[in-house]
């Protein structure tokens, strides 16, 4: 079982030593190479779209250019958790998960007092979800029931983190990117801050569970470990300010 997990990063950072991990410099187009990293602008790539697609440029590159049986994506600051160095997943642990199911997703994030759709509308631009729904309605209406149901749920698999068997990844990304491209064409990016313009990467987070549900793909969940301390007080206060006082998120946590 050959497993490669691309680790999306835009700067030098600690990387898990397990050979399963492949550091990938995302948004590499036009920038100096980070030593020891693969670039996401080689081969078939969408590196120049990183300002809108975030880590998805690394996932696209891995999908189109790597030949492993199983391909995944994690982040330099967020990793799948396991018994490896700094609490990261090992290749043996990943293989054990993948013997149980062809897809590994991060543990659900629960919103409790919010729905998935409500959380997006409160923290970002809710009209983007309307555009996304319109695109699904026109391109693949069979996904609408799963989309509407997911928007009413109170938990989601987010961060675009994934490890998948090749055929599962092919099915998912062959569906995902055309949907995102059409939504991108309809979204007005004028006047957006750089943080706001990263919306394509955020919208894809809300589509992952839609595809998995509609296709009936079996999966297992893996906890996520942060490589840096998390300011939970700030995250919680920002979450509540968005829900109750209409204060949109203005940056990453």
N, C-alpha and C positions, 0 to 999 in steps of 0.2 A: 504494500500500500504506500504509494508515493504521495506525500502531503506537502504542499507548500502554502504557507501563510504569509502573504505580503503585509509588511508593516509600513503603513503610510506615515511619512514624516516629511517635514519641510526644512528641517535643520538637524545638525548632528545631535544624536541622543543615544542613551543606553539602549541596547537591543538584546533580547533573550538569546543566549548562546546556543540553544538547541538548533540543529541544522534545518529543522522544519521552517524556520523563520527567514524571510528574505526582506531586508530593508529596501524600501522603494522611496525614492525622492519624488514626491508628488508636486505637480505644478513646476516641473523641471524646465520646461520650455523657456529658452532664453536666459537661463541661470547657470552659474558655475556648478559643476558636479560635486556632490558631497562624497568624500572618499569612502569607499566600501559600499556604496548604495547603487542599486539599479536606478535608472532614470525612467520616468513614465512617459517620456517623449520619444522613445525608440520604438521601431516597428509600427504596428497598428496602435495608434494612441489618440487620446483627446486631451493631452496635457494642457493645451492652451485654454481649455475651458475650466481649469481648476478654480478660478475665482468664483464660479457659480456652482460647480459640481463637487467641490471639496475632495474628500478621500475617494469619491467614485472614480476619479481619473486613475487612481492606483488600482482599483478593482477592475476597471475596464482593461488597463494594460496587462494585468495578470491573466485575466480571462482570455485575451486575444493573443498573448505572446508566450505563455508558459504551457508546458506539456504534462504537468503532473496529473495524476488520477483524481486528486482532491485539491481544490484551491480555496484559499480563504483570505480574509482581510481583517486586520486589527489596526490599532492606532499606536503611535509611539507613547501616548499617555494612557491608553486603555488597552488592556490585554485580556484575553481569555485566561481564567484563573486555573491554577493547578499546583503541582508540587515542585515545579521547576524553580530556577533562580528568581528571586524577588516575587515568588508566588505565581509565576506564569505557567501556562499549560505546556506539558511536554508532548513530544510526538507520540510517545506510547499512550498517553492519556487521550490524545486526539483520536488515535486509531481505535481505542476502546469505545469512545463515543460513536465513531463512524461505523463500527460493527453493529451498533444498535439501530442506527438510522442514517440515511444518506445526507442529512443536513444537521449542522450544529448552529444554534442561534444563541445570542447572549440571553441571560436570564431576563424575564419580563421586567420592565419598569412600570410600576403601578402609580397611578395618579390619584386614586381614592376619591377625591372630591371633584375631579374633572373627568370629562370624556376625552378621548384622543382628539376628536375634532375641536372640541371646546378649548382644549389646551393650546392647540396650534393657533386658533383664532385669537385667543387672549394674548399670546406671547409673540406672535408674528403677524402676518397679513392673512386674515381668513379668506379673502377673496381668491387667494391662490388655490385653496382647496376647491373652491367653486369651479375654477378653471380646470383643475385636475379632473374633477368629476365630469365636466363637459367633454373632456378629451376621452375619458373612458366610455362615456355614453356613445360617442361617435365611432371610436376605433374598436372597442371590445366591450359591448354592453353586457356580455355575460359576467363581467367582473363587478358590475354595479352593486348587486346584492351584497357581495363580500365587502366592498368599499363602504357602503352605507352602514353595514353592521359594525365594521371596525371603527368607524367614526363615533359610534355610540359606546364603544367599549371603554374601559378605564385602565387599560394596560396595553403595552406594545413592546415589541422587540425593536430597539432603536440602535443608533450609532453606525448603521450599515455594516455591522460586524457579522461575519458569516464564515463557515467552512462547509463546502458542499462537494459532493461527487460531481464529476465533470458534466454528466448529462443534466443533472439538476441545475447546475449553474448556467449551462447553456440555455435551458428553458426559461429560467428566471430573467437573465440579463437580455436575452433576445426579445423579451416582452418589455422589460423595464425601460431601456434606453429610448426606443421609439416613442413611448408614452411621454417620457420626460422631455424629449426634443420638441414634441408638439406643444406641450404645456409651456416650455421655455419660449417658443415662438409667440405665444399669446400674452405672456406676462410683460408688463411695462416695467422695465428696469431703470427708466430715467428717474433721477433724483434719489435712487437708493444709495445707502451707505455701503461700503465693502462688506460689512457684516450682514446687512439685509440681502445683498445680492447673492449670498451663498444659499439661496432658497432651494435650488434644485437638489442639493444634497439633503436638505431637510425634508423635502417632499418625498424623496425616495424612501426615507425612513418610514413614512406613512403608507407606502405601497408594498413593502416587503411582506407584511402579514396578510395583505389582501391577496397577493399571488399564492402564498403558501396555503391559505384557506381555500381559495378557489380550486387549486390544483390538487388538494388533498395530500400534499407531501408530508410524510412523517418526519419528525425532527426531535432532537433532544436539546435541552438547554444547558448552558455552562455559565457559571458565575463569571463576573468581570472584576478585574483588579485594576485599581488606578495606580499609576506609577508616581503620582504626586499627591500630596494631601488635598482632600476635598473640603472646601469651605461650605459645609452643609447649612450653616446658619444663613449665609448669603444666598445660597440656592433656594432655600425655603422662603426667605423673605421676598426674593424676586418673584417666585412662583405665586405667592399670595398677592403681591402688589399687582401682578399682571391680571389675576383673576378678579380681584375686587376693586381695583382702582384704575384699570386700563393702562398700566404702565408696561409697554412692550419691552422685550429683552433688547438690550443695546450692545451686548457682547457675549463672548463665551465665558463659561465658568471654569 
